[in-house]
C-alpha cells in the first residue's frame, strides 16, 4: 500500500499512545518498515540509529534470529495456553522458575502480565488483598516519587507523578501521595549525596507520619526514574529507602520495568545494592520488545498471607486472558539466554564507560547543563543558563526542534518536554555505533543552537 494512503488511514483511525490527538493528526505518522541490529528503516528508506531501544525495551537489538526461531517453534507447537483452571505451559513455568533464580532472594513467586502498566496494577491489587487478608484494612495509602512513572493504567497512572497522565483522568486518587524526587542536578543541597539520601528518607518518614503509620500500605519507586527525565539517584539511595520502609512497616515495591535486564549494568538494578523488595515489577527487557509480557514478583510473606487470607476454595480474583502466554514466555527464555550465554550483559557493561564518556564530553556544549547515566541508561539536560540551571521557556518548543533534527540526521532518542534528552542504547551496541551516536548528536545540538531564537535565549 502507498505510504500516503497509510498516513491517511493512520490519521483517521489509529489512536497513538501518549500523544496530542490533534497534534498527531497535523504531524502525521512516521512509518517504520524494518529493523536490524541497532538500526531502523522507515518507509522512505531513511535509516535511523536507534539510541532508545524502541521504548527502553529492545535490549537485544533488532533481528535476533534465535528469538524469531523460538517464537515460530512455540507458535507451531502451542500458540496459546490459558493459565486459568490450573492449566499451564512449559515455557511459562520455566520462565517463572528462571526469574526466581535470577532476581533478589526475597522474591519467590511470579504473576505474568502483558506489560509494565498492568504489572503495577497487579501489584496494587495484590497489596490491597494482602492487607485485607492480614486484618489491616486501613492500610490503603500509597506513596511514590515526584517525576516517577508507574504506567498508565487507571490506578498506576496515579502513582505516576507526571501531569500528562493526570490531566482529565481524575488523578491522582485520594490515596496516592508523593515525596520529592532524588534529583541530584537540581538538589538545593548541591553535590552532597549523603544529604540527598537522608533528605529522601526523612521525606518518606514525614509523609508516613502525616498519613498515619497504620494507614500506609507501600512505597513505589524506580531505581532510576526513566520517563521523569532519567533521574539517577546517588549510589546507596535505593538501599536507604528499603531500610526506611522496613522500619516504617510499609511494603517496598521496586519498579524495574525500565532498569531491569541489564539496562543499568547488572541484570537488575537491585543487585547493585543488595536490595530485597517485597514486590518487583518488570517488563520491556523481559522479552526485549519482541512480544508483550510483564511480570510482578512477590515475596513468600505476601503470597502466603494472600493464600491463607480466605477459605481454601475462595479464588484470588485477579487474572488476564494472556497472562503467562506461552509464545511470550518462550521468547523471554531465549532473551535471558542471550543476556547471559550470548554475552549481551557483558557487552553492555563493557560499553557503559564509552557511553558515559560520550555524554560527559557534551557538557562542554553551550546547550548542555547536565550529563548523567548508569550503565546504558542516560540523559542530557539542556538549560538556557548553566550557572543558574535556568530552563528554556516552553514556548520555544526546544524538544520538538531537537526531535525533528534528530530524525533528519538519522538518530532516535527521547526528547522530553522539559528539554531532557533520554538515551537507552541496546546492550548489543558496538563501539563504532557509540561513535556514530555521539557524532550525530553533536551535529543535532549544533544545528539547533544555530537557530537565532535558541541562541538568543542562552544566558
N, C-alpha and C positions, 0 to 999 in steps of 0.2 A: 504494500500500500504506500502511496506517496506520502512524503513527510508532511506536506501541507494539510493533507486530509487527516492524518493522525493528530496534528496540532489542533485542528478544529474540533475533532471528536473529544480530545482531552479537555479543551476549553469548555465544551458544552456539558460534559458528563462526569469526568473523574474528579473527585474531591481529594486533594493532596493534604498530607498531614502538616500541621503547624505552619500554616501559611495564610496570608490575606487572600480570601477568595477573589475579590476584585483585582487585587494586585497581581495574582497569578493569571487571571484572565487577560490582563493587559500585557504581561510579560510573555506568556506562552511557555510551553514545556520545552526543555532540552532533552531530547530522546536519546538515551544511551542504547547502543546497538550490540556491543561486545566488550569483553574484558579478558586480559591475560596478565598474570603476574601482578605488577603494580600499576598497570595501565588500563584506562577505559577508552573506548572509541565511540563517538556519537554517530548519529545517522548521516552526518555530512562527511564522515571520515576524519574528523578532528580528534587527535589523540590527546589524552589528558593523563598526567601523572597524578595518581590518587594518593594524597598525603593525609587522608582521613579514614581510610579503610571502610569506604562506603558510608556507614554511620557508626563509627567506632567499632566495627564488628568483623570485617573481613581480615582477620589477623593473619590468616594463612596466605593471603594474596589470592588472586582470581585464577580459575582454571586449573586447580589441583586435580589431576586426573584420577588419583586414587579415591578422592571424595566422590567424584561423579560415578566411579565404578561401584562403590559400596552402596550408593543410593539406588542405582539401577538394579543391582542384585537384590536389594531388600524389597524394592517395589515389585520385582518379578516374583519373589518368594512369598511375601506377606505385606501388601501395601498399607494395610490398616489393621489395627487390633485395638479394641476398646479396653480401657482399664477398669470399666465398670463390671459389676457382677463377679469380681475376683478373677477376671481374665487378665492376661498379660502377654508380653512378648520377650523373647530372649534379649534383643538389643537394649530395651528399656531396663530390664533387670540388671544386665551387665553394666550399663552406664551408671545406674544408681549406685551400685557397689563401687565402681571406679571413682566416682565423685566423693563418696565417703572416705575412700582411701587417700584421696589427694587433698581434701580440704582440712581445716583445723579439726583437731580431735574432738572438740565439743559437738560436732555436727555428725549425726548418725542416721538421719532419715531425709528422704528427698521426695518432694512433690513436684512433678514436671508441669510446666505451664507452656504457653505459646510465645512468651517474650518477657521482657523486664517489667512492663507495666502490670501485667496480671500476676507476676511473681510478688510484687509489692502488695497488690490487692489480696493475694492469698495469705501473705504474711499477716496483714491486718486482721483478716478473718480468723486465722488460727490463734492469734494473740487474744482476740476477743473471746473465743471459745475457751482458751486456756484459763483466763482469769475467771470466767463464769464457772468453769469446772472446778476451779480451785476454791470457790466460795468467796471470791473477792470481786463482786460485780461492779464496784465503784471505780475500779482501775480502768478507765476508758480514755484518759487524756494522752495524747501523743505529741512528742517534741521532735523537731528536726531542725535543720540549719537554714538560715537565710542563704539564698543563692543555691540551695540544694535542689536536686532533681531526682524524683522517685516515680517517674512515669506520668501518664495522663489518663489513668482510669478515674472513675467517679470519686473514689476515695484517695488514691495515690496522688492525684493532681493537687490535692490539698496539702499533702506532705511536701510536695514540690513547692518551693518558695520563689517562683518566677511569675511575674504579674500576667504574662500572656496566657498562662494556664488557669488563671482565676477569672479573668475578665468575662462577665456574662455567664459564668458557670456556677455562681453562688458558692464560691470557695474563697478562702479555706473554711472548713466546717468549724463549728464552735469548739470542738475538742482537739483542734490542731493548732500547735503553737511553735514558735521559732526562737532560736538563740542566734547570736551573731556568727557569721562565717569566720573561720580561722584563715584570714586573708592577709598573708604577710606583707604584700606590697602596699596595702592600704591600712596597715596596722598603726594606730596612733602611737604605739609604743616603739615604733621603729623596728630595728632588727633584733630585738630581744625575744628570741624564740621561747625561752622559758617563761617569760611573762605572758606571751600569747597563749601558750598551752594552759598556764594557770588561769588566765582570763576565761578561756573556754570552759574549763572545769567549774569555775566559780559561777559562770553564767548558767550552766546546767543546774548547779545546786540551787541557785536563786530562783530559777524558773520552777523547779520541783517544789521548792518551799512556797512559792506563790500559789501554785495549783493545789498543793497539799500532797504530801508523800503518799498517802493512801489512795490517791486518785490517778496517779501517773502510771501508764502501762509500759511505755517503751520510748527509747530514743533511737531514731533512724539517722544514719549518716553514710556518706560516701567516703572512702579513704582519701580520694582526691575528687573534688567537686567538678564534674565534667561539663554539663551544659550550662552551669552557672559561671563558666569562664575559665575552666581548668585551674581551680584554686588549689595550690599544693601546700598543705599544712606542714609544719616542721616535723621531722622525724621524732617520734615519741608522743605526738598528739593523739593518735588513734588508741594507743595503749592507755594513755591517761584517761581518755573518755570511757574506755571499757572499765577501768578501775573505779571511776566515779559511779558508773551505772551499778556496779556490784554493791558499792557502799550505800547507794540510794535505793536499792532493791527494786530496780526497774530493768526491763529487758533491753539488751544491747543488740541492735539489728544493724548489720553491715551490708550496704548495698554495693555489691561488686559487679553490677551489670556492665559498667564500662571498664573498671580497673582489673577485672578478672582475666584469666587465661593469658598471662604473660605481658599484659599491657604496661605494667609498671616494673617489670623485671622478673620476679618470681611468678609462679602460676597464679597466686592470689596475693593481693597487697597485704592481707592479714599476716601472711607468713613472715614478712619483714620485721614485725614487732611481736610475734608470737601471741597474736590476739585470738581469743576464743569466744566468738559471738554466740548468742543464743539462737539467732537465725541469720542466714545469709541469703540474699537474693543474687541471681546471676542470669545471664542471657548472652546476647551478642557473640562473644568469642566462643561460647559453648559449641555452636555449630559453625562458627566463622561466617555467619550470614547465609550459608548455603541452603538452609531450611529454617523455618520458625521453630524456636524452642527456648524456653527459660526454665528456671527452677527456683524453688525456695527450699533451703536446707534447714533442718530443725534438730535441736538437741534432744537427747533422751528424756530430759526433765519435762519439756513441753509435750513431747509425743505421749509419754506415759500418763501425764495428767489429763490430756485430752482423751486418750483411750479409756481411762478409768473414770471419766467425769460423768458418765451416764450409764444407763442399763446396757448390758452387754450387746443386746440386739439393736440398740439405737445407732443409726448411721450418723457419721460426721458429714453433714450436708454441704460439702464443697466439691465441685468437680467440673470438668470440661470435656467435651467430646474428643478433643485432640490431645488431651494430656497423655504423656508418655508415648507419643506417636512413634511407631517402630522405624519409619524411614528417618525421621529427625534423630532418633536415638542412635541408629547405625552411623549416621553422619557424625554425630557427637563423638562416638568411639574412635572413628578414624581421625577426626580433628585432634583429639587428645593424643593419639599415636604420633601424629605429625609434630605436635608440640615437643614431645619427648624424643622418640626414636628418629623423627625426621629432622631434628636439630633446630626447629624454629625458636624454641625458648632460648637456646644457647646463642643463636644468631641475634635475636632481639637484645640480649644482654651485651653482646659484643659490639653491636652498633649503637647502643644508647649513648656512649660518650661522644660519638660523632654528631649525633642528633643534638645533644646538649650544647656542644661547642658551636654548632651552626646557629642555634638560637641565640646564644650569648654574644656571638660576634655581631649580630644585628642590633645589639644595644647601642652601637655607635651610630645607627641610622637616626636621622632627625625625628622620625615619627615614633620611634620605639622607646617606651618608658620602662618596660619590664620584660624579662625573658625568664620563663620558669618551666621546669619539666621534671619528670621522674620516669625512668625507663623510656618508653616510646610514647609518652603522653605529655604534650607540652603546649605552650601558648606564648604569644607575644601580646603585650598590652600597649596600645597606641595612645599617646597623650599629646595634647597641644602644648603643654609646658612641663618639661622634665623636672624642673625644680619643685614646682608645687603639685605635680601629678594631675593637673587640671585636664579634664576630659574635653574632647571636641564637642561642639554643640550638635545635638541630634539633627538639627535642620540641615547640616552639611551632608548627611547620609553617607558618611565615610565608608562604612562597612559595605554598603551596596556598590560603591565605586570600586572598592578593592575586590569584591566578589566578581564583578564584571571584568575587571582587568585580569584577574586570575584565570578566568575561563578563556579569555582571548590568548593568554600566554601558556595555556595548557597545564594548569595546575588546579587541583581540587583540595580545598581545606575548608574550615568553618569560619566564616566572618560573622561573629556575634554582633548583635545590635549595639552593644556598648563599646565597640571597637576593640574587642579582644579577638585575636586570631587563634583558633584551635587547631592542633595537629595530632594525628594518631596514625602514623605510617604503619604498614603491615610489618609483622615480625620477619617477613621474608625479604625486606628491603636490603639492597646491596649498598656498598659504599658509593658506587657510581650514581645510584639513584638518589642518595642523600645529597651528593654534589649538585645534581640536576635540580633537586628540590630547592636548595638554597640559592642557586644561581637564578632560577626563575623568580623566586620570592623576592630577592633583592630588586630585580627589574620591575616587578609589580609595585613595590613600595616606591621606587624611584619615579615610576610613571605617575602614580597618584600624587606624589609630592610636588611634581611639576605643574599640577593644576593650580592656577593662580589663587583661587579662594581657599584651597587647602594650605598652600604656603603662607598666605596672609593670616591664617588662623593660628599659626605657630607663634609661640612667645618670642 
